[in-house]
Amino acid sequence: MKKPYRHGKKLAGLAIGLIVAALSACGYESAIGAKSVVRTNAVESRSIVMKQDGSALITANIDVPTISIVDPKTKKVTSEIPVGSEPRNVALSPDEKTAYVTAMRENAVYVVDLEKQKTVGKINVKEEPFAVLSSQDGSKLFVTAYRSNAVDVIDPASYKLIKQIRVENEPRGLALTADGKELFVSHFVHGAVSVIDTDSLAVKKVIPLAETPAPASHDGKVSQGLPGMVENMTISPDGKQLWLPHILTNVNVPIQFESTIFPVVSIIDIPKLEELTNERKHLFKQMNIVNVKNQPEVFSNPSDIGFLPDGSKAFVLMGGSEDLVTIDLKRGGKATQLLRRIPGDNPRGLSLTQDGKTLYVHNAMSHDLATIETGGSDAYKKAKVVGSNLKLIAKDPLPPDVRAGKVMFYSANSDKFAADITGKNWMSCASCHFDGEINGITMKTPKGPRNTPSNVLTTKTGLFTWDGSRDEFEDYLLTVQNEMGGMLAYDPAKPLPADVKKMYAQIFTYLDQPDSYPVPKSPYRNPDGSLTASAQLGQELFQGKAGCITCHAGVNFTDSDQAVNAQGKLTTDNMTKLHDVGTATAIDIGSPDGDPRGAHKNGRPANLYDTPTLRGVWATAPYLHDGSAKTIRDVLVARNTQNKHGNVKGLTDKEIDALAEYVLSIE
């Protein structure tokens, strides 16, 4: 389902939401001065950028509200500059005097004068800006609005909106060709690339990344599946190809670490604007590295790519397993080295020096910079880590347990913690919960099909999983063992050791922290945040004759948190808050025997489901336990033929539309 900005008349309100912030005189000078220089190299937006002369590296510190400026020669942080909340990407003006930083949680782009090393302006935008780039002459800023499904085009001199370009869902990364004529936009969840003509400021083509089908042998351990987690992109030195690191998710077999998530690199032919599907780099094929025992190595969650200036090698950063894979483009385009491990936590971005000799890696969770000697174009020289990591921030704002839990959530490094969080580096929690939320995919499980839920409010909404068969966070040991392949040494029926219990407590603490996954603001509301007239009617129906509030009750719109015992403790023994809403099908199996974590007393029939929260539900399509409803209207009508999921049988079409609009407005 394509998520709209707002319904028709609200488009104007969204445009008005992009306002001009107060500027100092020096801010105007910096922005206008950028127009005097025309850049001639291709550029991409990411969390780290280097000046052309190599004199400075700038990092957006992601969950720390600062950027850091590093002198690569002295290996020192020369300045840490405050910006807005959740700075995700940073880009330079063509004259490299100004840095633009997206503050995703603050809905703003910060303007930083790099000569004066201070923030000089702020552009307020809408719906979670992620990537930013300036045009080659500096006259425009391009910003992806992740929740709005738009690319905003802004005048950096006046901070005024030039145009909003409607694009496909979840726009994420940006890449601009050397001639500045084509702007590529990656789409995070569903794996596609939009191509924008920068003269007309219109989408000229959408390139959906291809599904890799299952092999004829139906071998689940062969790289296959649906593309997703598409973020950073890199244009090759000759300008002819666009490389995209991402994953494939196999939905043809039940979730199991060796057959579900596969790292790949997709390649788009820029002149033809077509994907070169036969040149996709797959695990165990083009990326096949064996160890001393002649066993293939596994790496996961590719996050960024860099090229040597002569195009002889490509370096693929593996954010999950924390590795670097070298692909030799002069010798068949296959991987020739695995550098395991990059020191630090969760590498997200990389930058190479102009001579290609040094590669800098931005670690998003440990907030430090790793330095790697690439070996240059010599086919026999290997990349290697040199020196110790440089700390980028003065103080981590996250409490230690929150940070530890976040590191674990994003990690697929099997060697890092008190117990292996995943089997053989295959996958992390984030491999299915993209950036902690959804992947838009329905997976196969032993219980039947399961739609991947968001982690927004997951610790606040009662029982866990679609059938409510877990009442303690440690019960996710079953997920780690059965799906991720980790912690197999522990008997799920017995208490966990203290150090392993602490791991689950830290992940819970991270998920429970309000700023980790705030409820996304709904684009279905009026510009001032109030309900539309239609949604107000829907609210009356929701609370009245439609009866939705019977189950979707309380501050979090769920009754699952009321599944408690006589002492008020959440328990799977209380099944009164599970409901038959008529959505079960013949392929739903349930779990009549329960599981060892519940002492086999938590069995569940196939037709009873836990009530999910409706807060932020607009951003979590598809819907229902099996993902069988593409829209909320489908939930109410197409998948409610028995009238068990709200009393909608007697509602008019107008009332059903109003009810759907209200549900989509809930924050």
N, C-alpha and C positions, 0 to 999 in steps of 0.2 A: 504494500500500500504506500503510495507516495504521500508523504506528509506535507500538507499545505503550509504556506506562511501563516496566514490567517484566512478566513473566508473572505474572498473578493474584496469587500469594502475595507478590510483591515490591512490591505497592502499599503495603503497610504499611511496608515498609522505606523507601520513598520519602518517606512521611509523616514517619517518624522522622528522616529526614535533614534536616528543617527544624527547627533547634534554636535555643534561646534563647542569645544571646550576652550576655556580661557587660555591664551597663549602669551608667553613673554616675547619681547621683541627678538631675542636671540633665537627663540623657537621658529619664528617665521623666517628669519634669515637662513637658518639651517635647512628648512624644508625647501625654500625657493632656490637656494644655492644648488640643490641637488640637480636642478634642471640643466645646469651648465655643462654637465658631464654626461656623455652617452656611453653606456656599458655595451660591450661587444661580445661578452661571453654568456653562455647559458647559466641560469641560476635556479636554485631550488630552495624552498623554505624548509628548515629543520631546526632542531634545538641547539645547534652549534654552527657558527659561521666564522670564516677567517678572512681577514683583509687580504687583498690581492698581493701585497708586498710581504705578507707573512708577519707583519709587525704586531698583530693582535688577534686573539681569538675571543669571541663573545659567546657565552652560553646562556640560554634561557633555563632557569633553574627549576622549572616544572612545578613542584609543590612547595617551593620556597619563593616568596614574592620579590625576587631580585633577579638581575642579570649579573654575570661576572665577566670582567675584562681581564684577559691573561696575556702577559708578555711571553711568547714562546721561547725567546732567547734567554731570559733570566729565570724562566719557570716560576714566575710569581704572579699572583693576582694583584693587578694594579688598582682595581676598583671593584666594589660590589655595590650596585646601584639599585635602590628600591624601585619596584614597578608594581603592577597590580597582582591580584590573586591568580594562581595557577598559570604562570607564563609558559606557554607551550612552544612557540616558535619565535625565531628572531631573524630579521633580514636587514640588509644594508641598503642605503640609498646609493645611486651610482657613484657619487663622489666619496662614498664611505665615511662621510662626516656624521651621518645620522643612522641610528638603529631604530627599527620598528619592532615592537614586541607585542604579541597577542597575550592578553590576560583573559584566559578562557572563562574563569569563574566570575570575573568582574565585568564581562561584556565590554571590553575596551581594548584599544590598541594604544600602547604607550610610545611616545616619541622621545628618544634619548639623544642628546648632543654628546657625541663621543669625544670631541675635543675638550669640552668643559666637564665631561663625565657626570652629567646629571640629566634627570628627566625634565623636558621643557614643554611637554604637551601631552594631552590625552584625548583620544577620539572615542566617544561612546558609541558602541554598536549593539546589535541585538543577537541573542541566541548563540552564545558560546563560540566566539571566534577562535580558530585553531591555527591556520597558516596565514602568512603575510608575505608579499613580495612587492617591490616597486617595479614599475615599468622600466625599460632600458634607458629612457631619457629622464626618469624621475618624476614625470608629470602625473602619474597615477599610482595609487596603492591598490593591490588586489588582496582581499581578505576572505577566507572561507568562513561562512557562518554555519557551523555544524548542525545546529538544531533547526535553522531556518531553510535549509536546502537552497542556499544562495551563495553567490560570490559578490561581495560588495566592492564597488569601484569607487575610490575616494580621491579627492584632490588633496594632496599632502600640504599644499600651501594654505588653503582655506579650511581644510578638514571637512569640507562639504561632500555629501554623497553625490556622485556623478550618475551612477546607475546601480541597480540591483539586478544581477543576472540569475534567473531561476535555473537551478541545476537539479540533478538527480539527488536521491537521499544521501544523507551523511557525508557531505563534502569534507575532505580532510587536508590532504597535502596539495602543494602547488609546485609547478616547474614551468619555467619560461624559456623558450628557445632563444638562441643567440641573436637572431634578427628581431626578436621581440614580437613576432607576428602571431605565435600560438602559445596559449596558456593551457597547461594540462592540470586537471583537477582529479585527484584520486578520491574514490568513494569507499569509506572505511569498512562498512559492514558487508555489503553485497558485492564488492569486487568489480568495480568498473572505473573507467577514466572518461571524463568529459573533456572535450577540446573546445576552447573558446578562441574565437577570432578577435584579436585585440583591437582591430580597426573598427569593426562593427559592434564590438562588445556583445556578441551573441554566441550561443553554443552552436558550433558547426557540425559536431558529431559526438556521439556517445559510443564508447568502445567497451562493451561488457567483456570482462575477462572470462575465458572459456572454462567450463567445467572439464576436469580431466576424468574421463569415464573409467569405470572399473574394467580391469583386464578381462579377457575372455575366460581366463582360468578362475575368475572371481576370487582371486587371492587378496585378502584384506590388507596384507602387509606390503602392497605395492602402492606407491604414491598415486593418489587419486582423490577426487572430491570437488567440493564447491569452493571457489576462491573467496577469501575474506581477510580481515585485518590488514587492509591496504592503506598505507599511510605515506611514508616517504617514497620519493621517486628520484631517479638520477638520470640525466641525459648523458649519453656517451660523448667522449671528447670530439668525435667527428660529427656530432649533432644528428646522427641518423637513427639512433635508437633511444628508447626510454625504458629503463630497467625498474621493475617494481618488486621489492621483496614482500612476501606475504605467506599465508598458509592456505592449505587445502583441508577441508573437513569432509571426511567420508561418512555419508549418511546411509550407506548400504548394509552396514553390519552394526551390531550392538557396540556401544562405546567401549573401546579397549585401547590402551595406550599405544600398542604397536600397529594399530590399523585405523586410527581415527584422524590424527593430526599429522600433516606433512608440511615441512618447509619447502618453499619453491621460490624461484625468481621468474617472473613473467617479463616478456620483452615485446615492446610495441615498435613497429616500423614507423618512424615519424613521417617520412615523405608520403607513404601510402596510408597512414593512419589506420593500420591494421595490426592486430596481435599476431606475432609469429609463434603460433602454438607449438610448432615442431621444434622450436628453439628454447622452450621453457626448461629451466634448470630444476631437475627433480632430485630429491633425496634418493640415494642408492643408484642413480643413473648418472646424470651429469655432475652431481655432487655426491661422489662415492669415495670416501676416505676410509681406508682399513687400518687397523691398529697392528701391533706387533704379533698378535695372535691371528692375523688375517681375518679379523671380524670387522664388518662395517661399523663405523662410528655414527652416532645419532646426534643431531643438533636441532635446535628448535627456535620458533618465533623470530624469523629474520626481521630486522628492524631498519637497516639502512645499507646503502651501497656506495662505494667510491671507486673511481678509476684512476690508474696511473695516467699522466698527461698524454703519453703516446698510445694509450688504449691497449697496452699489452696485457694488463692484468686488471681484474675487478676484485674488490674486497667486499665480502658480504658479512655484515655484522649480525650475529645471532643473539638477540636480546634475551631470549629465554634461557638458553644453555650457557650464555656468556662466553661465546667463542668468536673467532674470526676465520672465515673460509676464503681462501685465495683461489680464484678461477683464472687459469692461464688462457687468454684469448688468442695467443699465437700457436697454441698446441691443442687444438680441438675444442676449445671452450669448455674444458672440464676442470673440476676442482683438483688442485694439486697439493694443497696443504690445509690442515686444520690446526689453528693456533688455539690450544685449550689450556688454561682459561685466561680470559682477560681479567686482570685484577679489578675489583670493584663490583658493584651491584647494578644489574639491569642496564647494560649499554644500549642507548637509544639512538645516538647520532654520531657521525664521524666527519672528519675534515682532513684533507690531505694538503700538504705543502705544494707549492707550484712546481718544485723539482720532483715531486713524487716520492721523496726519500722517507718522509715522516708522515705518520697517520696519527691523528689525535682522536680519542674515543671519549665521548661524554657519557658518564655513568649517571643515570637518572635517579637512582635510589641512594647511592653512597655519596652523591654530589661531589665527584672528583673527576679528574682528567687523567686518562692513561695514555702513555706515549708508546708508539710502536714503530720500529724501523721496518719498512716494507720489503727491503731487499731489492727495490727498484725493478727494472725490466729484466734483470738477469733471471733466467728460468730456474736456476739452481740455488738461488739465494732465498732463504725462508724469512718470512716475517717474524719478528721477535719483539717482546716487550723490553723496553729499556727504562731504567730508573724506577723510582717509586711514583705513585699517583700524587697528583697535586690537588689538595682540598680546595674546593671552589667557593665554599660559603663559610661565614664566620660562625654561624649558629644554626643548627637544625631546629625548626619550629615544632616538629613533631615529637611527642613524647617517645622515649625509647621503645616501649612495647608496640606502639602504633607503627613506628618505623620498621621494627622487626617483622611485624605481621604483613606490612605492605611489601617488604622485600620478598617474603615467602610467597605471597599471592602471585607475584609476577615472575617468580623464578622457576626454571626447569633444570637447575643445576643439581644433579643427583648426589653430589659429594659435599654439599655446603653446610648442611644443618645437622642437628642432633640425630635426625632420622631422615631417610631419603623421601623427599616430598613427591618424587615421581620416578618411574622406572627408566633408567638408562637415558636420561635427559630428554625424553620424548615430548613432554607437554607440561604446562603450568596451569594454574587455575584460570589465568587470563587467556589461555588458548581457546577456551569456550566462552568465557565471560569477557568479551573484548573491552578493554579499558575498564573492566569491572562490571560491565552491564550485559548487554545481550549480544548474540551473534546472528539473530534472525533465522535460526535453523532449528528444525525439529530432529532430534537424535533418536536412534533406536536404543532401547534398553531392555533388560529382561522383563520389565513390567509392562512394556509397550512403548509407543512413541512418546517422547517428552520434549516439549518446547523449552529451550534454554531461558531461564528467568533472569531478570536483572538482580543485582545485589543492592539496589536502592531500597533502603529500609529493611533489609533482610533480617537484621537482628531485632527488629521492633515488631514483627508481625506474627508472632506465635510459632506454631510448629513449622518444621522445615520439610521441604520437597513437596511435590504436587499432591502426594497422598497423605501428607502429614505424618509420616512414619518415623520421624526423628524429633526428639525433644531436647537434645543437647548438642552443642556444636561439635563435640568430640565424635559424635556419630558419623561425621564426615570422613572418619577413618575408612568407612565402607567405600566412599567415592575414591579416596586416595588409593585404596587397595584394588578395587574392582575395575576402575576406569583409568586411573593414572599410573598404576603399576608400582606405587611406592609403599613403604612401610609393611611389606609382606612378612616381615619377621614377627609381627605382633598378632596374637590371638584376639580377634575382635570381641570375643565373649569375655575377655578378662580386662581388668583395669590397665590403663596404659602407664608406662613409666613416667616419672615426674617431668623429665626433660621433654618428652613427647607431648604430655598434657600441656606443658607451657607453650609449645608451638601452636596448638589449637587455640589456646587462650589468647595468644598474641594476634593471630589472624582474626579472631573474633573481635578483639579490641580495635583492630584496624577497621573492620567493617562497621563496627558500632560507632566509630568516631563520626560525628555529624558532617564534617567537611569532606569525608572520604567520597561519599556518593550522595550529594544533595539531590532532592527531588527536582527534576528539570522543569523549568517554567513552561507553561503551556502556550503555544501559539494560537490556540483557539479562543483565548480571552481578548477582551478589548485592550487597546494600547495601555490603558491605565491599570490593567490587571484585573478589572472587574469582569463579572460574567456578562455575556451577551444576553439580549432579551430571550433568544431561543434557548440558551443554556439555563436561564432562570426558570423557564417553563419546564425544561428537562429536570432541573433540581426538584421541583414540586412533584413531578411524576416519580422520580427516584425515591423520594421520601414518602410518597403517597401510594397511588393505586398500582404502580408498577412493582412496588414491594422490594426493590433492590436493597434497601437499607436493612432488611431483615438479616442479611448475611454480611453485606459490605457496610459494617457499622463502625462507629467510634472514630477517633482522630485519624486512624490509618485505614479506614474503610475495609476492615476485615473482622470476623469474629474468631479467627484462629487463636488470637491471644487470650481468648476465654476458655480454651481447652485445658482447664486446670483441675487439680484434685481438691480434696477438702481443705488442704493446707494452702491452697492458692498457687501451687507450683504447676508449671506447664507439664503436661504428661500425654504420652501417646495412648494411654489407657482411656482417655476421654475422647470418644469418637462422635460425640453429639454435635461437634462443629465441622464434621465432614458432611458433604452434601452430594446428592445425586441431582445433577442439573441436566441430565439427558444427553451428555456429550460423549459418553463411553461408546466404543464401537467394538466390533468382533475381534480386532487385533489388540485391544487392551486386555492385559492378563492379570494385573494386580499382583499381590504378594500374600497369598492366604497363610503361608507359613511364617511370616515375619522374618526377622533377621537376628543374628547373634548379638548385635548391640542392644536389641530390645528383648533379649532372652526369649526370642520367638513368640512373644506375646503381643507383638505390634503388627499382626497380619492385617492386610487391607484387601477388601474386595475390589474388583476392577472398575466399579461404577461410582465410588465415593472419592471426592476431591476436597482438598484444603482450599479455603477462600483466599485468593491472592489480594494484595492491596491494589487499590485503584489509583493511588497517588502517582502521578507521572505515567499513567498507563498509555497515554498517547504516544509515548516514545518507545513502546515495547512490542510493536507488532512483529509477527503474527500472534494471535491470541488463543487461549484455552490450553489445556494440558498437552494437546497434540499439535498445536499450531495450525489447526484446521480452519480458523477464522481469520481472514485477512484484514477485516475491519471490525470496529465495534458494532456496526450495524449487522454484520454477519453473525456476531455473537448473539445479538438480540433476536435475529430473525432466521437466517439460513441455518444456524446450528442450534436453534431453539424450537424445533418443530413440535416438541412435546409440551411447550410452555412451562417448563420447569425452571428456566433460568430467567426469573423475573416474569411478572404477569404482563406480557405485552400483547396478548391475543386480542384484547379489546381496544388497543391503541390505534389511532389513525397514523398514516404515513408521516404527517407533520409532527405528531407527538413522538414517534419513534426517532425521527431525525433530531428532535430537540433533546430527547433522552441521550442519544449517542453523543450529541455535542456537549452536553453537561459532563458525561463520563470522560470525554477527551479534554475537558477543562479542569479536571480535578488535579490539584497540586498538593 
